[in-house]
């Protein structure tokens, strides 16, 4: 049976520009959190009209990839539509639900990492542990939170599960956002560091059960500490 040929459609210039800019964002040309170039600079670089550019930028704002800030330009909000949707959903969820999801993802990933990790990945985890401890010793909470997020992403990447890595990367911002305001006392900070060392030791030893247990304990400690901080804030 002969197939009917579908009519050829030529995408509008605006649609082509949306696809081009979206690809640029997805591949890291404009990293999340950065401000995109000014409108006039983009017009000159891309060779398009002002209305075409504004239409494309508006479409990317609607998709959740870009975010206009009054008086400060337009910033990259997410690397993809899926990330935008997932982060927005996780950001509106209850804290307990977010931490439970984090436990599920990180516990499985840690066990898989123990079985599949490379020597280079273990070395990178050790370096990140050292960086985190240095940040805590210097009482740089922002740096410590950033290194901790990178550490956990590196554990997930060591799992070798590409789909899990992608999902975790999409949710990474929401999964770690609750940590940003935590102030760790010395005892809690040492316990937190010790659990991370246990996790890396288990991954290096290819002890999947030990790695899963350490990962779950880290989330429980974070959960308990965050709850205590929230109650203290309410009492104040």
Residue pairs with C-beta under 8 A, 6 or more apart in sequence:
11 19
13 48
13 52
14 52
14 55
14 56
14 59
17 46
17 48
17 52
17 53
17 56
18 56
18 59
18 60
21 56
21 57
21 60
22 60
22 63
22 65
22 80
24 30
25 60
25 65
25 76
25 79
25 80
26 79
26 80
28 79
30 36
30 76
31 76
32 76
32 77
32 78
32 79
32 173
33 75
33 76
34 75
34 76
35 72
35 73
35 74
35 75
35 76
36 42
36 66
36 73
36 74
36 75
36 76
37 45
38 73
39 50
39 53
39 54
42 53
43 49
43 50
43 53
46 53
57 66
57 74
60 66
61 67
61 68
61 74
63 81
63 84
64 77
64 78
64 81
64 84
64 85
64 88
65 76
65 77
65 78
65 79
65 80
65 81
65 84
66 74
66 75
66 76
66 77
67 74
67 75
67 76
67 77
68 74
68 75
69 75
77 84
78 84
78 87
80 170
82 170
83 169
83 170
86 167
86 170
86 171
86 174
87 170
87 171
87 173
87 174
90 98
90 101
90 171
90 174
90 175
91 174
91 177
93 174
95 178
95 226
95 230
96 223
98 174
98 175
98 178
99 178
99 219
99 222
99 223
99 226
101 171
101 175
102 175
102 219
103 215
103 216
103 219
103 220
105 156
105 164
105 167
105 168
105 171
105 175
106 152
106 155
106 156
106 215
106 216
106 218
106 219
107 212
107 215
107 216
107 219
108 159
108 164
108 212
109 155
109 156
109 158
109 159
109 161
109 164
109 168
109 215
110 155
110 159
110 199
110 202
110 203
110 211
110 212
110 214
110 215
111 208
111 209
111 211
111 212
111 215
112 158
112 159
112 160
112 161
112 164
112 208
113 121
113 155
113 156
113 158
113 159
113 160
113 203
113 211
114 202
114 203
114 205
114 206
114 207
114 208
114 210
114 211
115 206
115 208
116 158
116 159
116 160
117 158
117 203
117 204
117 206
118 158
121 154
121 157
121 158
122 200
122 203
122 204
124 154
125 151
125 154
125 155
125 158
125 200
125 203
126 200
128 147
128 150
128 151
128 154
129 151
129 193
129 196
129 197
129 200
131 147
132 144
132 147
132 148
132 151
132 193
132 196
133 193
135 143
135 144
135 147
136 144
136 184
136 189
136 193
141 182
141 183
141 184
142 180
145 176
145 179
145 180
145 182
148 176
148 179
149 172
149 176
149 179
151 196
152 176
153 168
153 169
153 172
155 199
155 203
155 215
156 164
156 165
156 168
157 165
158 203
159 165
168 175
178 222
178 226
179 222
179 226
181 229
182 222
182 225
182 226
182 229
183 229
184 192
184 225
188 221
188 225
191 221
192 218
192 221
192 222
195 214
195 217
195 218
195 221
196 214
196 218
198 210
198 214
199 211
199 214
199 215
199 218
201 210
202 208
202 210
202 211
202 213
202 214
203 211
